[in-house]
Amino acid sequence: MTTMLLDDDLLAVLPAVHPGPAEQVRELAVLELYRRRTITSGKAAELLKMERSEFIRYAGRLGVPYIELDEVEVERELTVARVLR
């Protein structure tokens, strides 16, 4: 385990609720790694001790999408869906 020092300025803006600051910073780090697609939803869920489906819903509520497609990918998906109908 690695210890990280947090400035008082950062601690001041973290809500004074459970979980404590260390857990909040851990959650924010995991969410950011997932948002950047550095880790999978399964790994993120594991790190936060959640079921994968629970994590996906939680991340979505926080504005981190499960699926992020660009315009080309959306068009490709729509084309496939039309063919399969």
C-alpha positions as CSV (number, residue, x, y, z in Angstrom):
1,M,0.0,0.0,0.0
2,T,1.2,3.5,-0.9
3,T,0.4,6.5,1.3
4,M,-0.6,9.8,-0.4
5,L,-0.6,13.1,1.3
6,L,-3.6,15.4,0.5
7,D,-3.3,19.2,0.8
8,D,-5.7,20.8,3.2
9,D,-7.2,22.7,0.2
10,L,-8.2,19.4,-1.4
11,L,-9.5,18.0,1.8
12,A,-11.6,21.1,2.4
13,V,-13.6,20.6,-0.8
14,L,-14.3,16.9,-0.2
15,P,-17.7,16.4,1.4
16,A,-17.5,15.5,5.1
17,V,-19.4,12.3,4.7
18,H,-18.8,8.6,4.7
19,P,-16.7,7.3,3.1
20,G,-13.7,9.3,4.3
21,P,-11.3,11.3,2.1
22,A,-9.1,8.3,1.2
23,E,-12.0,6.3,-0.1
24,Q,-13.4,9.3,-2.0
25,V,-10.0,9.9,-3.7
26,R,-9.8,6.2,-4.6
27,E,-13.3,6.3,-6.1
28,L,-12.5,9.4,-8.1
29,A,-9.3,7.8,-9.4
30,V,-11.0,4.6,-10.4
31,L,-13.8,6.6,-12.2
32,E,-11.3,8.7,-14.0
33,L,-9.3,5.6,-15.1
34,Y,-12.5,4.1,-16.4
35,R,-13.6,7.3,-18.1
36,R,-10.2,7.4,-19.9
37,R,-10.7,3.7,-20.8
38,T,-7.5,2.8,-19.0
39,I,-9.4,0.1,-17.0
40,T,-12.5,-1.9,-17.9
41,S,-15.8,-1.7,-16.2
42,G,-15.1,-5.1,-14.6
43,K,-11.8,-3.9,-13.2
44,A,-13.3,-0.7,-11.9
45,A,-16.1,-2.6,-10.2
46,E,-13.6,-4.9,-8.6
47,L,-11.5,-2.0,-7.3
48,L,-14.6,-0.4,-5.8
49,K,-16.0,-3.7,-4.5
50,M,-19.2,-3.5,-6.6
51,E,-20.9,-5.8,-9.0
52,R,-20.1,-4.8,-12.6
53,S,-23.7,-3.9,-13.4
54,E,-23.9,-1.7,-10.3
55,F,-20.7,0.1,-11.3
56,I,-22.0,0.7,-14.8
57,R,-25.2,2.3,-13.5
58,Y,-23.3,4.3,-10.8
59,A,-20.8,5.6,-13.4
60,G,-23.7,6.5,-15.7
61,R,-25.4,8.5,-13.0
62,L,-22.2,10.4,-12.6
63,G,-22.0,11.2,-16.3
64,V,-19.4,8.5,-17.3
65,P,-21.0,6.6,-20.2
66,Y,-20.7,2.8,-20.6
67,I,-20.6,3.1,-24.3
68,E,-19.0,6.1,-26.0
69,L,-19.2,6.1,-29.8
70,D,-18.1,8.6,-32.3
71,E,-20.2,9.5,-35.3
72,V,-18.6,6.9,-37.6
73,E,-19.2,4.2,-35.0
74,V,-22.8,5.3,-34.5
75,E,-23.5,5.1,-38.2
76,R,-21.9,1.7,-38.4
77,E,-24.0,0.4,-35.6
78,L,-27.2,1.8,-37.1
79,T,-26.3,0.2,-40.5
80,V,-25.8,-3.2,-38.8
81,A,-29.1,-2.8,-36.9
82,R,-31.0,-2.0,-40.1
83,V,-29.6,-5.0,-41.9
84,L,-30.5,-7.3,-39.0
85,R,-34.2,-6.1,-38.9
